[in-house]
């Protein structure tokens, strides 16, 4: 589970401006962190199919956000992908 402090740290790393909490970059970064944590949970609990379904939904959502960002601003997209290591 993503705690408030972890989420705030992730947001601070990729925020476009000081009060940024909803830009595409922030949403992708938070989703990536949640995906990483859920993937590690599923390695320990391989039969947890409900969490697996949630993981697939998050991956699809992240992919949609990345496609949008790539279409709107390629420079910001490449910087984000490099920063997050996707």
PyMOL commands that set and color helices and strands:
alter all, ss='L'
color gray80, all
select helices_A, chain A and resi 4-14+24-44+49-72+74-84
alter helices_A, ss='H'
color red, helices_A
deselect
rebuild
show_as cartoon
